[in-house]
């Protein structure tokens, strides 16, 4: 990034901070004392899907974890650490020794580059059964989704339809992983923690709208 671009960001930050103070003079002193968001957003690193912007939220409203293609691997210490912190610290009400309402949202989006990479990898593998995927970080990261895409029947789909199906499949797959994770199963086993819910959302870049695909909660 050029020096000019850096200056643009810093100047924009200064203007933003001044506007926030003008609207709420003690906003930053309050947020500096702690956080208590009721939403954990697990989304994609894509620059077109900034959670605070598309939900008109402010600092302190959303606890966030983002990565390529909004994955939640059950062996990913980074994602698990965020989820554990959200459930046991951010979502915990010490005054009542119980959980407050915590919403976990797994958010995918249309035109996802990670999903497109998985679709291409699956097509390449089908075209040349002897070919192997390159051993690079991105391929290793996406390997579970690539395997899932290979199991899908996309023969009757157009390219755009196939990509949308992969994005939807990915959302469902990651929601399933979240629901299988220890922090969620433990929370749902605790009668004081049954307000923890998990949602699968898709953000449509062409409409700027979020659609809910799936909703999960503790079973009575």
Backbone bond lengths (Angstrom), bond angles and torsions (degrees), N, CA, C in turn:
res aa  C-N    CA-C-N  psi(-1)  N-CA   C-N-CA  omega(-1)  CA-C   N-CA-C  phi
1 X - - - 1.461 - - 1.523 109.16 -
2 X 1.315 115.94 133.88 1.458 120.60 -177.60 1.515 111.02 -70.94
3 X 1.355 114.26 162.18 1.471 119.63 178.51 1.521 110.03 -60.39
4 X 1.328 116.45 -36.72 1.467 120.35 179.62 1.527 110.45 -63.12
5 X 1.331 116.85 -41.25 1.467 120.43 179.60 1.525 110.77 -65.35
6 X 1.336 115.80 -40.02 1.463 119.73 177.64 1.518 110.74 -61.40
7 X 1.329 116.78 -45.20 1.460 121.09 179.42 1.525 110.85 -61.55
8 X 1.326 116.86 -37.20 1.459 120.92 178.46 1.516 110.62 -61.61
9 X 1.343 116.64 -44.10 1.463 120.73 179.49 1.527 111.30 -64.97
10 X 1.321 116.66 -45.17 1.464 120.52 -178.99 1.524 111.74 -64.50
11 X 1.326 116.36 -40.45 1.471 120.02 178.26 1.526 110.88 -66.28
12 X 1.329 115.61 -39.60 1.467 119.93 178.83 1.523 110.35 -64.73
13 X 1.341 116.20 -38.49 1.464 119.96 178.00 1.521 111.02 -62.95
14 X 1.320 115.99 -42.38 1.473 119.72 -179.54 1.523 110.66 -63.18
15 X 1.328 116.20 -43.75 1.459 120.27 179.42 1.530 110.98 -63.81
16 X 1.341 115.28 -41.58 1.466 119.93 179.71 1.529 110.42 -62.95
17 X 1.340 117.03 -47.58 1.464 120.81 -178.91 1.525 111.04 -60.07
18 X 1.315 117.03 -40.80 1.456 121.09 179.80 1.526 110.99 -65.53
19 X 1.354 116.15 -38.11 1.465 119.51 -179.80 1.521 111.09 -68.90
20 X 1.347 116.85 -36.70 1.464 120.38 178.07 1.523 110.45 -65.45
21 X 1.341 116.26 -44.59 1.466 120.98 179.33 1.526 110.85 -62.85
22 X 1.315 115.39 -37.56 1.467 119.21 179.09 1.520 110.53 -63.71
23 X 1.339 115.84 -37.58 1.468 120.81 -178.89 1.527 112.15 -79.24
24 X 1.363 115.58 -43.35 1.465 121.52 -179.31 1.522 107.88 -137.71
25 X 1.306 117.40 98.43 1.465 121.70 -169.14 1.525 113.91 -60.26
26 X 1.334 117.89 -31.57 1.464 119.95 -176.05 1.530 112.88 -104.55
27 X 1.324 116.98 17.08 1.473 120.38 -175.26 1.521 112.20 -57.91
28 X 1.318 117.74 -49.88 1.459 121.03 -175.56 1.526 112.15 -71.70
29 X 1.318 118.18 -35.30 1.462 119.46 177.09 1.521 110.60 -66.95
30 X 1.329 117.18 -32.97 1.462 120.85 177.45 1.524 111.46 -71.25
31 X 1.341 117.33 -47.07 1.469 120.21 -178.12 1.526 111.35 -66.69
32 X 1.317 117.27 -25.69 1.466 120.15 179.49 1.523 112.75 -68.98
33 X 1.329 117.09 -17.86 1.466 120.12 -177.48 1.521 113.18 -83.66
34 X 1.335 118.35 -14.69 1.463 120.10 179.50 1.516 111.29 157.43
35 X 1.337 115.24 179.39 1.460 120.43 179.96 1.518 110.03 -135.31
36 X 1.328 115.85 150.74 1.463 120.63 177.05 1.523 110.44 -148.78
37 X 1.335 116.99 52.85 1.469 119.13 178.23 1.523 110.76 -67.59
38 X 1.311 117.06 150.88 1.456 122.35 179.34 1.523 111.67 -105.50
39 X 1.325 116.69 4.57 1.461 121.47 -178.27 1.526 110.10 -129.30
40 X 1.328 115.97 131.58 1.461 122.25 168.86 1.508 107.38 -107.26
41 X 1.312 116.41 120.79 1.472 123.28 -178.49 1.526 108.04 -104.86
42 X 1.324 116.83 118.19 1.463 122.01 174.65 1.521 106.37 -110.95
43 X 1.330 116.06 107.67 1.456 119.53 -171.82 1.513 113.43 -135.40
44 X 1.322 114.13 -170.71 1.462 122.40 -178.17 1.526 110.35 -90.23
45 X 1.336 115.48 152.27 1.463 120.62 179.23 1.525 113.04 -73.05
46 X 1.317 117.64 -7.92 1.466 122.96 -176.75 1.534 110.74 -50.17
47 X 1.331 115.76 131.33 1.467 121.53 -176.38 1.527 112.87 -67.24
48 X 1.338 116.12 -15.27 1.471 119.74 -177.76 1.529 112.56 -87.08
49 X 1.339 116.67 0.17 1.465 119.36 -176.66 1.540 110.42 -126.50
50 X 1.328 117.40 60.78 1.473 120.45 177.89 1.523 109.81 -78.54
51 X 1.325 117.05 114.02 1.466 121.73 -170.71 1.529 113.71 -57.65
52 X 1.319 117.41 -41.29 1.460 119.47 -177.73 1.525 111.78 -67.82
53 X 1.333 115.72 -35.68 1.463 119.95 -177.97 1.521 111.04 -72.07
54 X 1.338 117.22 -48.81 1.471 119.31 -173.31 1.524 112.77 -75.43
55 X 1.337 117.15 -11.65 1.463 120.08 175.33 1.529 111.87 -111.30
56 X 1.326 115.85 6.83 1.480 121.06 -179.91 1.529 110.91 52.32
57 X 1.335 115.38 45.80 1.464 120.94 -178.85 1.528 110.94 -101.27
58 X 1.329 115.48 165.81 1.453 121.66 179.87 1.523 109.70 -115.11
59 X 1.326 117.89 164.17 1.467 120.40 175.69 1.525 110.45 -52.88
60 X 1.328 115.75 132.41 1.450 120.54 -178.75 1.512 114.21 100.25
61 X 1.349 117.47 -12.57 1.461 120.72 -177.44 1.530 113.29 -83.05
62 X 1.351 117.14 -33.97 1.461 120.41 -172.25 1.524 110.39 -130.81
63 X 1.322 115.82 129.34 1.467 122.84 172.24 1.523 105.92 -88.60
64 X 1.347 118.49 134.77 1.467 120.05 -164.79 1.521 113.85 -131.33
65 X 1.335 114.26 140.39 1.466 122.26 167.47 1.517 106.79 -137.29
66 X 1.341 116.41 125.27 1.469 120.12 -179.59 1.521 110.09 -131.32
67 X 1.325 115.15 146.20 1.462 121.32 176.94 1.527 109.21 -157.08
68 X 1.330 116.73 176.00 1.459 120.69 -179.77 1.526 110.23 -62.55
69 X 1.331 116.41 122.62 1.473 124.61 175.62 1.527 112.88 64.72
70 X 1.332 117.06 28.93 1.473 122.79 174.78 1.529 113.47 40.03
71 X 1.337 114.19 58.61 1.462 120.02 179.56 1.530 111.76 -88.32
72 X 1.338 115.36 149.87 1.453 120.52 169.07 1.527 107.15 -133.26
73 X 1.337 115.70 94.85 1.456 121.09 179.66 1.518 109.66 -89.14
74 X 1.312 116.60 137.63 1.458 120.39 -178.03 1.520 113.36 -69.82
75 X 1.339 116.81 -10.17 1.469 120.40 176.36 1.527 111.75 -110.90
76 X 1.323 117.00 14.99 1.468 121.83 -179.13 1.523 109.48 -92.92
77 X 1.325 116.64 103.26 1.464 120.78 -177.25 1.529 112.61 -61.69
78 X 1.316 117.14 -30.90 1.464 119.60 -179.62 1.523 110.24 -65.22
79 X 1.334 116.81 -52.66 1.463 120.89 -179.25 1.525 111.35 -64.54
80 X 1.324 116.47 -41.29 1.466 120.37 -179.84 1.529 111.23 -64.66
81 X 1.332 116.66 -38.64 1.464 120.15 178.18 1.524 111.11 -62.27
82 X 1.325 116.34 -41.70 1.462 120.60 178.67 1.528 110.21 -64.00
83 X 1.339 116.56 -45.01 1.460 120.45 -178.74 1.528 111.23 -64.66
84 X 1.322 116.45 -44.30 1.471 120.11 178.34 1.531 110.48 -59.81
85 X 1.326 116.68 -45.14 1.465 120.24 -179.90 1.525 110.75 -63.22
86 X 1.333 116.27 -40.56 1.465 119.83 -179.62 1.516 111.50 -64.07
87 X 1.335 117.05 -42.55 1.467 121.24 -177.36 1.522 112.01 -75.89
88 X 1.335 116.53 -44.57 1.465 119.69 -171.25 1.522 114.66 -92.49
89 X 1.322 117.19 -20.76 1.468 119.67 -178.91 1.524 110.77 -116.85
90 X 1.334 116.66 -60.80 1.460 119.76 -177.50 1.526 111.07 -64.35
91 X 1.337 116.43 -38.92 1.458 119.45 -177.50 1.509 114.60 -93.38
92 X 1.317 117.37 12.43 1.465 120.43 -176.30 1.511 110.64 -106.47
93 X 1.311 115.38 131.67 1.466 121.28 179.38 1.531 108.44 -102.18
94 X 1.324 116.96 102.80 1.461 120.87 -175.94 1.522 112.69 -66.85
95 X 1.322 116.63 -25.47 1.459 119.64 -178.25 1.519 112.16 -67.98
96 X 1.349 116.31 -31.15 1.466 119.93 -179.25 1.516 111.89 -110.94
97 X 1.346 116.33 3.84 1.467 122.11 -179.08 1.527 111.53 54.50
98 X 1.312 115.78 37.47 1.463 119.96 -179.74 1.512 111.05 -149.81
99 X 1.330 115.61 -179.28 1.449 120.94 -177.89 1.520 110.98 -90.85
100 X 1.299 115.71 139.11 1.449 120.31 169.47 1.523 106.95 -85.88
101 X 1.300 117.40 -179.68 1.455 120.74 179.07 1.527 109.66 -71.68
102 X 1.319 116.44 121.99 1.460 121.86 177.77 1.517 109.09 -123.12
103 X 1.317 116.53 126.36 1.455 122.15 178.49 1.518 109.80 -108.75
104 X 1.319 116.77 121.39 1.464 122.07 176.12 1.520 107.36 -102.19
105 X 1.332 116.98 121.62 1.463 120.34 178.72 1.524 109.87 -117.35
106 X 1.321 115.70 126.08 1.461 122.72 174.36 1.515 105.61 -99.65
107 X 1.321 117.35 116.47 1.462 121.21 -170.14 1.531 111.89 -117.86
108 X 1.321 115.34 114.24 1.462 121.32 170.90 1.514 109.03 -100.92
109 X 1.310 116.51 178.86 1.469 118.56 -179.29 1.525 111.11 -152.56
110 X 1.324 115.67 156.20 1.459 121.34 177.36 1.529 109.76 -66.59
111 X 1.319 116.04 158.70 1.468 122.94 179.12 1.535 111.87 56.17
112 X 1.329 115.89 38.14 1.468 121.14 -178.55 1.527 110.93 -76.54
113 X 1.322 117.08 123.46 1.451 121.27 -179.45 1.517 112.82 -65.20
114 X 1.342 116.69 -36.21 1.459 119.72 178.28 1.512 111.96 -65.96
115 X 1.333 116.47 -42.65 1.461 120.86 177.44 1.526 110.59 -64.36
116 X 1.340 116.49 -39.28 1.461 120.67 178.01 1.529 111.22 -63.77
117 X 1.337 116.65 -37.26 1.464 120.96 178.04 1.527 110.42 -64.61
118 X 1.327 116.78 -38.79 1.466 120.61 178.04 1.516 110.84 -66.94
119 X 1.317 116.47 -40.10 1.460 120.67 178.68 1.521 110.85 -63.36
120 X 1.326 116.95 -42.86 1.462 121.38 178.29 1.528 110.95 -64.70
121 X 1.331 116.60 -43.16 1.465 120.58 -179.79 1.524 110.81 -61.73
122 X 1.334 116.17 -40.35 1.458 120.29 179.12 1.530 111.14 -66.44
123 X 1.325 116.83 -40.04 1.463 121.00 178.21 1.525 110.81 -66.45
124 X 1.321 116.91 -42.63 1.468 120.76 179.43 1.524 110.57 -62.60
125 X 1.324 116.69 -40.19 1.463 120.63 179.92 1.518 110.98 -66.48
126 X 1.341 116.66 -36.60 1.458 120.66 179.56 1.518 111.58 -70.60
127 X 1.343 116.03 -32.74 1.460 120.17 -179.17 1.522 112.55 -75.97
128 X 1.323 117.28 -27.25 1.468 122.12 -178.64 1.523 107.91 -139.91
129 X 1.320 115.89 93.75 1.461 120.40 -175.35 1.524 112.93 -63.80
130 X 1.310 116.80 -17.53 1.459 119.88 -179.48 1.513 113.30 -89.02
131 X 1.322 116.02 -6.79 1.465 120.08 -177.14 1.521 110.35 -80.66
132 X 1.315 116.55 148.24 1.460 121.68 176.48 1.517 109.46 -120.28
133 X 1.316 115.74 152.48 1.454 120.09 179.88 1.528 109.97 -72.44
134 X 1.339 117.22 142.10 1.470 119.53 177.99 1.522 110.64 -62.41
135 X 1.313 116.50 140.09 1.464 121.14 -178.94 1.522 109.14 -85.31
136 X 1.317 115.09 78.91 1.460 122.09 179.80 1.536 108.04 -125.75
137 X 1.335 118.27 161.36 1.465 120.04 -177.19 1.528 114.14 -53.26
138 X 1.342 117.17 -44.08 1.464 119.73 -176.96 1.522 111.25 -63.05
139 X 1.318 116.98 -43.78 1.464 120.15 -179.33 1.520 111.24 -65.67
140 X 1.336 116.39 -41.75 1.464 118.97 177.44 1.525 110.85 -62.85
141 X 1.318 116.55 -40.68 1.456 121.47 -179.57 1.527 111.51 -63.27
142 X 1.324 116.41 -41.03 1.460 121.58 -174.96 1.523 113.72 -92.49
143 X 1.335 118.11 -0.27 1.469 120.61 -173.09 1.539 113.65 -56.33
144 X 1.340 120.89 -39.42 1.469 118.24 177.52 1.531 112.78 -62.97
145 X 1.325 116.20 -38.67 1.466 119.30 179.45 1.527 110.73 -72.44
146 X 1.323 117.55 -37.44 1.465 120.04 176.19 1.523 110.03 -58.42
147 X 1.319 116.38 -43.89 1.465 120.93 178.85 1.521 110.89 -62.11
148 X 1.324 117.52 -40.20 1.462 120.41 179.04 1.532 110.32 -66.18
149 X 1.328 116.71 -41.64 1.464 120.22 179.63 1.527 110.60 -61.97
150 X 1.318 117.14 -37.52 1.458 120.71 179.08 1.523 112.48 -62.58
151 X 1.333 116.41 -22.56 1.466 120.00 -179.72 1.526 112.87 -87.44
152 X 1.345 117.30 -8.22 1.456 121.00 -177.82 1.520 111.47 -85.02
153 X 1.321 116.79 146.80 1.458 121.81 173.35 1.525 108.00 -96.32
154 X 1.321 115.50 100.93 1.462 121.47 -177.30 1.517 111.81 -111.31
155 X 1.326 117.46 14.71 1.460 122.09 -173.11 1.522 113.26 -62.55
156 X 1.339 116.96 -31.08 1.462 119.84 -178.12 1.524 112.71 -91.93
157 X 1.321 117.24 1.86 1.468 121.23 -175.41 1.525 111.51 -95.20
158 X 1.333 115.45 145.11 1.461 119.73 169.49 1.523 107.59 -71.87
159 X 1.339 116.85 172.35 1.462 120.14 -179.17 1.522 111.74 -60.14
160 X 1.338 116.59 -43.73 1.470 119.77 -179.46 1.519 111.18 -69.53
161 X 1.335 117.11 -37.74 1.464 120.27 178.18 1.519 111.23 -65.65
162 X 1.337 115.39 -39.75 1.466 119.55 179.13 1.521 110.82 -63.57
163 X 1.321 116.72 -42.17 1.461 120.07 179.88 1.526 110.49 -64.61
164 X 1.328 117.44 -43.20 1.463 120.08 178.32 1.526 110.71 -61.09
165 X 1.332 116.87 -39.08 1.458 120.54 179.84 1.525 110.72 -65.93
166 X 1.330 116.21 -39.01 1.468 120.07 178.04 1.525 109.93 -64.96
167 X 1.324 117.50 -42.99 1.468 121.03 178.95 1.527 110.16 -60.95
168 X 1.327 117.26 -45.36 1.462 120.96 179.53 1.526 111.00 -64.54
169 X 1.321 116.50 -43.24 1.467 120.77 178.45 1.522 110.39 -61.21
170 X 1.318 115.95 -40.98 1.465 120.85 179.08 1.522 111.23 -62.21
171 X 1.323 117.27 -43.75 1.462 120.90 179.16 1.524 110.53 -59.43
172 X 1.326 115.90 -47.41 1.467 120.15 -179.75 1.531 111.20 -63.03
173 X 1.327 115.61 -39.77 1.465 121.06 -179.14 1.526 111.08 -63.86
174 X 1.324 116.92 -44.04 1.462 120.34 -178.17 1.524 111.65 -72.71
175 X 1.327 117.98 -34.26 1.464 120.55 174.77 1.529 109.56 -62.46
176 X 1.332 116.33 -42.91 1.471 120.03 176.85 1.521 110.77 -58.69
177 X 1.343 116.45 -42.21 1.467 120.02 179.51 1.523 111.47 -63.86
178 X 1.315 116.46 -42.83 1.466 120.12 178.90 1.526 110.26 -60.49
179 X 1.320 116.07 -43.95 1.466 120.25 -177.85 1.530 112.34 -68.41
180 X 1.333 117.07 -22.80 1.464 121.60 177.70 1.525 112.29 -86.22
181 X 1.314 117.09 -12.52 1.466 120.87 -173.83 1.525 111.37 -70.74
182 X 1.327 115.37 152.50 1.465 121.10 -177.66 1.522 113.31 -59.08
183 X 1.340 120.21 -42.51 1.471 118.68 -179.43 1.527 112.85 -59.52
184 X 1.332 117.09 -38.11 1.462 120.03 -178.10 1.522 111.54 -77.87
185 X 1.324 117.88 -45.02 1.467 119.47 -179.97 1.529 110.86 -62.74
186 X 1.326 116.59 -37.12 1.465 120.10 177.78 1.523 111.19 -67.45
187 X 1.327 115.99 -43.58 1.466 120.12 179.06 1.522 110.94 -62.52
188 X 1.326 116.47 -43.22 1.462 120.05 -178.48 1.534 112.29 -70.46
189 X 1.330 117.15 -22.78 1.466 120.33 177.72 1.524 111.74 -79.08
190 X 1.338 116.41 -14.41 1.464 122.26 -179.17 1.525 108.73 -95.16
191 X 1.323 119.70 118.96 1.466 120.84 -178.84 1.523 113.49 -59.55
192 X 1.336 117.08 -20.62 1.465 119.78 177.48 1.526 112.53 -82.13
193 X 1.334 117.19 -4.85 1.462 119.88 -173.08 1.518 113.48 -119.03
194 X 1.305 117.82 17.60 1.456 119.65 -173.49 1.524 114.33 -77.95
195 X 1.335 116.61 4.28 1.452 119.11 175.10 1.525 112.05 -88.49
196 X 1.330 117.01 2.73 1.462 120.34 176.32 1.530 108.17 -79.42
197 X 1.328 116.83 121.45 1.461 121.22 -179.91 1.524 110.11 -123.23
198 X 1.324 115.70 155.74 1.466 121.74 -179.47 1.528 108.28 -126.02
199 X 1.324 115.78 131.19 1.460 121.64 -177.60 1.530 110.19 -125.79
200 X 1.322 115.67 147.49 1.461 121.23 172.95 1.515 109.07 -113.46
201 X 1.320 116.80 117.83 1.462 122.09 -176.48 1.531 110.76 -118.10
202 X 1.340 114.29 149.97 1.460 119.99 169.95 1.525 108.98 -120.76
203 X 1.327 115.04 128.70 1.462 121.00 176.07 1.517 108.28 -97.09
204 X 1.328 116.32 123.10 1.465 122.23 -179.49 1.524 108.90 -92.19
205 X 1.323 115.99 110.18 1.468 120.36 -177.34 1.526 111.95 -61.82
206 X 1.316 117.67 -33.97 1.466 120.33 -175.64 1.523 112.18 -76.25
207 X 1.345 117.88 -18.70 1.463 121.59 -179.22 1.524 113.07 -113.11
208 X 1.342 115.85 -18.83 1.454 119.29 -175.66 1.511 112.59 70.40
209 X 1.319 117.44 24.04 1.461 122.15 -175.77 1.527 111.47 -120.69
210 X 1.338 115.08 149.67 1.459 122.48 177.04 1.521 109.32 -102.41
211 X 1.333 116.45 132.10 1.463 122.11 175.92 1.525 108.85 -117.29
212 X 1.318 116.54 135.36 1.470 120.44 178.04 1.528 109.59 -86.74
213 X 1.322 116.39 128.47 1.468 121.92 179.59 1.524 112.43 -101.24
214 X 1.337 117.28 -32.18 1.460 119.99 -175.26 1.516 109.88 -154.10
215 X 1.325 116.06 150.75 1.455 122.68 179.47 1.521 108.36 -139.77
216 X 1.340 116.16 131.22 1.453 120.47 179.95 1.531 109.79 -130.46
217 X 1.322 115.66 145.87 1.457 121.23 177.13 1.522 109.10 -148.20
218 X 1.321 116.86 169.43 1.458 121.49 178.87 1.520 109.70 -62.43
219 X 1.321 115.51 138.89 1.457 120.26 178.32 1.520 109.69 -85.94
220 X 1.324 114.68 136.31 1.462 119.86 -178.82 1.532 110.69 -66.67
